[in-house]
Amino acid sequence: MAMHLLYESSSGYGLFEAHGLDEIGQNTEAVRSSVSDLSRFGRVVKLTAFIPFASALDALNQVNAVSEGVMTDELRSFLELNLPKVKEGKKPKFSLGLAEPKLGSHIFEATKIPCQSNEFVLELLRGVRQHFDRFIKDLKTGDLEKSQLGLAHSYSRAKVKFNVNRVDNMVIQAIFLLDTFDKDINTFAMRVREWYSWHFPELVKIVNDNYLYARVAKMIDDKSKLTEDHIPMLTDVLGDEDKAKEVVEAGKASMGQELDPIDLFNVQTFAQKVMDLADYRKRLYDYLVSKMGDIAPNLAALIGDMVGARLISHAGSLTNLAKCPSSTLQILGAEKALFRALKTRGNTPKYGLIFHSSFIGRASAKNKGRVARYLANKCSIASRIDCFADGATTAFGEKLREQVEERLDFYDKGVAPRKNVDVMKEVIESLQNKDEAMDVENGLDGSVSVILFSCYNKFTSPTITRESNVEVF
């Protein structure tokens, strides 16, 4: 059976015919030993057709299609033009060898050309790649390397390209950094307490807050220099004049040991570092809140910025979170407990990361599971609205939060909550009225506003508003 080889280079598609394979043997080792010898390999593999890419953009589109296992129209016409015809009802007398099995499956489904991708074919293609510049006579020295470099840069740039309006990766990195800062600041603050307590041990009982302790330690420096003049400054830091007086009195009667100026300087320097980390942590939290307002405003309005960011981070992206059913979202973060319960046939966990929401804490012990299920249901809706809606608004998240509040009242007092379909219609109508009013102010007829909110209509379908454990679009 004749064998043809498809080679996807950076400059175009090449089709080769492998004949006389008996000379090198139908085994991988024989091919591997013959690849380096061009005179021997060139007698077995010969170029039959070559089609260059029209432009750099065309090359990028073609290599993207190959990586995804999709046959483009250009590749199909190239193969059908240069390969023998496949007659219906008859077994082909040739096969096409290529490096991508997924692409071979697509080619076979579309054209019925038999394809194969195995170690033997890969060794033949390795020889083609090694001597490709010798097969194409019109290529100049360095042309192939330039095209490979340019295509590699374009391909890599296209893979990391993202939408600046939905940069959920920034939220993921910010929440990771916040968690790291919380651990580091706590560790460093405890080190400041232990270090400065050798000099002023009584201060630990007076000032409990780590950040305030670092500021006070930085301000006091040497306890022996504490006087009544320091009370106004300490009052500004602690916010309590009685505590400031207590610090001054404790400093006068302190049992701590004296420290050298160089030791106090190092303590002060380290305390300043802790203060700087705490200040940056506050700025990072404000940044996270602003990013959540841009990326997932409804999810943030429903469950909070920190919990929403942790859900997005654990799912991997906002899109992945939107694809999760509410039953999966409910136990995100409790995978170990879930698999342990399945293995031991015990009780499965009722909640994961959403346990940190205030709604779970406010619910009674017997209703925590039901509130978690209902809250996961609403979080699933909010994440899908944030992911797939065209406009950014917190209206849906605020109404979903009201629904959770109503459900808590229903469990505690028996007050019947509103239905989800009615709440969604109310939000859509308010948004449409608001947009129409803005169009009137801008001199428009208001008919354009309907297009902006067309994507919201799908959230009123019965499959979305069903108060079930799994929601499907």
C-alpha positions in Angstrom: 0.0 0.0 0.0 1.3 3.4 -1.0 1.9 5.9 1.8 1.7 9.7 1.5 2.9 12.1 4.2 1.3 15.4 5.1 3.8 17.9 6.7 2.6 21.2 8.1 5.5 23.6 7.9 5.6 27.3 8.9 5.6 28.3 5.2 2.9 25.9 3.8 1.6 22.4 3.4 3.9 19.8 1.9 2.7 16.4 0.5 5.3 13.7 0.3 5.2 10.2 -1.2 7.0 7.4 0.6 7.9 4.5 -1.7 10.4 1.7 -1.6 9.9 1.3 2.2 11.3 -2.3 1.9 14.8 -0.8 1.5 14.8 0.6 5.0 12.3 -1.9 6.5 8.9 -1.4 8.1 10.2 -0.8 11.6 11.0 2.3 13.6 14.7 1.5 14.2 15.4 1.2 10.5 13.7 4.5 9.7 15.5 6.2 12.6 18.9 5.1 11.4 18.2 6.2 7.8 16.8 9.6 8.6 20.1 11.3 9.0 21.4 10.0 5.6 19.8 12.4 3.0 21.0 10.3 0.1 19.3 7.2 1.4 16.2 9.0 2.8 15.7 11.0 -0.4 15.3 7.8 -2.4 12.4 6.8 -0.2 10.6 10.0 0.4 9.9 12.5 -2.4 8.0 15.8 -2.6 4.8 15.5 -4.7 3.1 18.8 -3.9 3.6 22.0 -1.9 1.2 24.9 -1.3 2.6 28.0 0.4 0.5 30.1 2.9 -0.9 33.3 1.4 0.2 35.5 4.3 1.3 35.5 7.9 -2.3 35.7 9.0 -3.2 32.7 6.8 -0.4 30.8 8.3 -1.6 31.6 11.9 -5.2 30.5 11.0 -3.9 27.2 9.4 -1.7 26.3 12.4 -4.5 27.1 14.8 -6.8 24.8 12.9 -4.1 22.0 12.9 -3.6 22.4 16.7 -7.4 22.0 17.2 -7.6 19.0 14.8 -9.7 20.8 12.2 -9.3 20.5 8.5 -9.6 23.9 6.7 -11.0 24.3 3.2 -7.6 25.1 1.8 -6.2 21.8 3.2 -9.1 19.8 1.9 -8.8 21.2 -1.6 -5.0 20.6 -1.5 -5.4 16.9 -0.4 -8.3 16.2 -2.9 -6.3 17.7 -5.7 -3.0 15.8 -5.1 -4.1 12.5 -3.7 -5.7 9.6 -5.6 -9.5 9.7 -5.7 -11.3 7.6 -3.2 -14.0 5.6 -4.9 -17.1 4.6 -3.0 -17.4 1.0 -2.1 -13.8 0.2 -2.8 -10.9 0.0 -0.3 -8.3 2.8 -0.9 -4.8 1.6 -2.0 -3.0 4.3 -0.1 -2.9 6.0 3.3 -2.1 9.4 4.6 0.4 9.7 7.4 0.4 12.8 9.6 1.4 13.9 13.1 -1.9 14.9 14.5 -4.4 12.0 15.2 -7.3 14.4 15.7 -6.7 16.1 12.4 -6.5 12.6 10.8 -9.9 11.7 12.2 -11.4 14.9 10.8 -9.9 14.3 7.4 -11.2 10.7 7.3 -14.7 11.8 8.3 -14.9 14.5 5.7 -13.1 12.9 2.7 -12.9 9.2 3.6 -9.1 9.4 3.0 -7.5 6.7 5.3 -5.1 8.3 7.8 -2.6 6.9 10.2 -0.4 8.4 12.9 2.0 6.0 14.6 5.6 5.9 15.6 6.7 4.8 12.2 5.0 7.7 10.5 6.4 10.1 13.1 9.9 9.0 12.3 9.3 9.6 8.6 8.0 13.1 9.3 11.0 13.7 11.5 13.2 13.0 8.5 11.0 15.3 6.4 11.3 18.1 8.9 15.1 17.7 9.1 15.6 17.9 5.4 12.6 20.1 4.4 14.8 22.9 3.1 16.5 20.5 0.7 13.1 19.4 -0.8 11.9 23.0 -1.5 14.4 24.3 -4.1 13.1 28.0 -4.1 13.8 28.5 -0.4 16.7 30.7 0.4 19.0 30.3 3.4 17.3 31.5 6.5 13.8 31.9 5.0 12.5 28.8 6.8 14.0 29.9 10.2 12.5 33.4 9.8 9.0 32.0 9.0 9.2 29.6 11.9 10.2 32.4 14.3 7.5 34.7 13.1 4.8 32.1 13.2 5.9 30.9 16.7 5.6 34.5 18.0 2.2 35.0 16.4 0.9 31.7 17.6 2.1 32.3 21.2 0.7 35.8 21.2 -2.7 34.6 20.0 -2.8 32.0 22.7 -2.2 34.5 25.5 -4.4 37.2 24.1 -7.3 38.0 26.3 -10.3 40.3 26.6 -9.4 43.3 28.7 -13.0 43.7 29.8 -13.2 40.3 31.5 -9.7 39.8 32.9 -10.8 37.3 35.6 -7.1 36.2 35.8 -6.4 39.5 37.7 -9.1 38.5 40.3 -7.5 35.1 40.7 -4.0 36.5 41.2 -5.3 39.2 43.6 -7.2 36.7 45.8 -4.2 34.4 46.0 -2.0 37.4 46.9 -4.5 38.5 49.6 -4.5 35.1 51.2 -0.7 35.0 51.1 -0.5 38.5 52.7 -2.9 37.5 55.5 -0.6 34.6 56.4 2.6 36.7 56.1 1.4 39.7 57.9 0.1 37.6 60.8 3.5 35.8 61.0 5.5 39.0 60.8 3.3 40.8 63.3 3.7 37.9 65.8 7.5 38.2 65.3 7.3 42.0 66.0 5.4 41.2 69.2 7.9 38.6 70.4 10.9 40.8 69.4 9.7 44.0 71.0 8.3 42.2 74.1 11.8 41.7 75.3 12.0 45.5 75.7 8.3 46.3 76.5 6.4 43.2 77.5 3.4 45.0 79.0 2.4 46.5 75.6 1.1 43.2 74.4 -1.8 43.2 76.8 -2.7 46.8 76.2 -2.7 46.7 72.3 -4.2 43.6 70.8 -4.4 44.6 67.1 -1.3 43.6 65.2 -1.3 46.6 62.9 -1.7 49.1 65.8 1.0 47.2 67.8 3.5 47.7 65.0 2.6 51.4 64.8 2.9 51.9 68.5 6.2 50.0 68.7 7.5 52.2 65.8 6.4 55.3 67.6 7.7 54.5 71.1 11.1 53.2 70.2 12.8 53.4 73.6 10.3 52.9 76.4 12.5 54.9 78.8 11.8 58.0 76.8 8.1 57.8 77.2 6.6 61.0 78.7 3.3 62.7 79.0 4.1 64.5 75.8 3.6 61.2 73.9 -0.1 60.9 75.0 -1.5 63.0 72.1 0.4 61.0 69.5 -0.5 57.7 71.0 -4.1 58.9 71.2 -4.1 59.6 67.4 -2.8 56.0 66.8 -4.9 54.1 69.3 -8.0 56.3 69.1 -8.4 56.1 72.9 -6.8 58.5 75.4 -7.2 56.1 78.3 -5.2 53.5 76.4 -2.6 56.1 75.6 -2.2 57.0 79.2 -2.0 53.3 80.1 0.8 52.8 77.7 2.8 55.7 79.1 2.3 54.4 82.7 3.2 50.9 81.7 6.4 52.2 80.0 7.5 53.9 83.2 7.1 50.8 85.3 8.0 48.2 82.6 10.1 45.1 83.6 11.6 44.7 80.1 15.3 44.7 79.4 17.1 47.5 77.9 18.1 47.2 74.2 21.0 48.7 72.3 20.1 51.4 69.8 21.1 49.1 66.9 18.6 46.5 68.2 15.8 49.0 68.5 16.6 50.3 65.0 16.1 46.8 63.6 12.9 46.3 65.5 11.6 49.6 64.2 12.6 48.8 60.6 10.8 45.4 60.8 7.7 47.1 62.3 7.7 49.5 59.4 7.9 46.7 56.9 4.9 45.1 58.6 3.0 48.4 58.4 3.9 48.7 54.7 2.6 45.2 54.0 -0.6 45.9 55.9 -1.1 49.2 53.9 -0.5 47.4 50.6 -2.9 44.7 51.6 -5.6 47.3 52.0 -4.9 48.8 48.6 -4.9 45.3 47.1 -8.3 44.6 48.7 -9.7 47.9 47.1 -8.2 46.8 43.8 -10.0 43.4 44.1 -13.3 45.1 44.9 -13.0 47.3 41.8 -12.1 44.4 39.6 -15.0 42.3 40.9 -17.3 45.2 40.2 -16.1 45.1 36.5 -15.9 41.3 36.0 -18.6 39.8 38.2 -20.8 42.6 39.6 -23.8 40.5 40.2 -21.9 37.7 42.0 -20.2 40.3 44.2 -23.4 42.0 45.0 -25.0 38.6 46.0 -22.3 36.9 48.0 -19.6 39.4 48.5 -16.3 40.3 46.8 -14.0 37.9 48.7 -16.2 34.8 48.5 -17.1 35.5 44.9 -13.4 36.0 44.0 -12.6 32.7 45.8 -15.2 30.9 43.8 -13.8 32.2 40.5 -10.3 31.3 41.6 -11.2 27.8 42.6 -13.2 27.2 39.4 -10.3 28.5 37.3 -12.2 31.3 35.6 -15.6 33.0 35.5 -16.5 30.9 32.4 -15.7 27.7 34.2 -17.8 28.9 37.2 -20.7 29.7 34.9 -20.6 26.2 33.4 -20.8 24.6 36.9 -24.3 23.4 38.0 -25.4 24.8 41.3 -24.8 21.3 42.9 -21.2 21.5 42.0 -20.8 25.2 43.0 -22.3 24.4 46.4 -19.4 22.1 47.3 -16.6 24.0 45.6 -13.7 23.9 48.0 -14.8 20.7 49.8 -13.6 18.2 47.3 -11.5 16.2 49.8 -14.4 15.9 52.2 -16.7 14.9 49.3 -14.5 12.1 48.0 -13.7 10.9 51.6 -17.5 10.7 52.2 -18.0 8.8 49.0 -15.2 6.4 49.8 -16.4 5.7 53.4 -20.1 6.0 52.5 -20.6 8.7 55.0 -22.5 12.0 54.9 -21.4 14.3 52.0 -20.6 17.9 52.7 -23.3 20.5 52.5 -21.1 23.5 51.5 -17.7 24.5 50.5 -16.4 28.0 50.0 -19.9 29.5 50.2 -19.8 28.6 53.9 -17.9 31.9 54.4 -21.0 33.8 53.3 -23.0 35.6 56.0 -26.2 33.9 54.9 -24.9 30.5 56.0 -23.9 31.9 59.4 -27.3 33.5 59.9 -29.2 30.3 59.2 -30.2 28.0 61.9 -28.3 24.6 62.3 -31.1 22.6 60.7 -31.5 25.0 57.8 -27.8 25.5 56.9 -27.9 22.8 54.2 -31.1 24.2 52.6 -29.8 27.8 52.6 -26.5 26.6 51.1 -28.3 24.8 48.3 -30.5 27.8 47.6 -27.6 30.2 47.8 -25.6 28.1 45.3 -28.6 28.2 43.0 -28.6 32.0 43.0 -24.8 32.1 42.7 -25.0 30.0 39.6 -27.5 32.3 38.0 -25.5 35.4 39.0 -22.2 34.0 37.6 -23.9 33.1 34.3 -25.4 36.6 33.9 -22.0 38.1 34.6 -20.3 35.8 32.1 -22.7 35.9 29.2 -24.5 39.3 29.5 -23.4 42.2 27.3 -24.0 44.9 29.9 -22.5 45.2 33.4 -25.0 45.9 36.1 -25.5 44.9 39.8 -29.3 44.9 39.5 -29.6 41.1 39.2 -27.3 40.5 42.0 -29.1 42.8 44.3 -32.5 41.2 43.6 -31.0 37.7 44.0 -29.7 38.8 47.4 -33.1 40.0 48.3 -34.4 36.5 47.4 -32.0 34.8 49.7 -33.0 37.2 52.5 -36.7 36.3 51.8 -35.8 32.6 51.9 -34.2 33.1 55.3 -37.3 34.8 56.5 -39.4 31.9 55.1 -37.4 29.3 57.1 -37.6 31.4 60.3 -41.0 33.1 60.1 -42.8 31.2 57.3 -43.2 34.3 55.1 -43.7 33.2 51.5 -40.9 34.4 49.2 -41.4 35.8 45.7 -40.9 33.5 42.7 -37.7 33.8 40.7 -39.5 34.4 37.4 -41.3 37.4 38.8 -38.1 38.9 40.3 -36.2 38.5 37.0 -39.0 40.1 35.0 -39.0 43.0 37.4 -35.3 43.5 37.0 -35.5 43.4 33.2 -38.3 45.9 33.1 -36.5 48.3 35.3 -33.4 48.1 33.2 -35.3 48.6 30.0 -37.2 51.6 31.5 -33.9 53.1 32.6 -32.3 52.6 29.3 -35.3 54.1 27.4 -35.1 57.1 29.6 -31.4 57.5 28.8 -32.2 57.2 25.1 -34.9 59.9 25.3 -32.3 62.2 27.0 -29.9 61.5 24.2 -32.5 62.1 21.5 -33.0 58.5 20.5 -36.4 56.8 19.9 -35.8 54.1 22.6 -36.1 51.2 20.2 -32.3 50.5 20.3 -32.5 49.8 24.0 -34.3 46.5 23.5 -31.2 45.1 21.8 -29.0 45.8 24.8 -31.1 43.7 27.1 -32.1 40.9 24.7 -29.6 38.6 26.4 -31.5 39.0 29.7 -34.7 37.4 28.4 -33.3 33.9 28.5 -33.0 34.1 32.3 -36.8 34.2 32.6 -37.3 30.7 31.0 -38.6 27.9 33.3 -35.3 26.0 33.1 -33.5 28.9 34.6 -35.9 30.0 37.3 -36.6 26.5 38.6 -35.6 26.3 42.3 -33.7 23.1 41.7 -30.3 21.9 42.6 -29.1 21.9 39.0 -29.8 24.7 36.5 -29.3 24.3 32.8 -29.4 27.0 30.1 
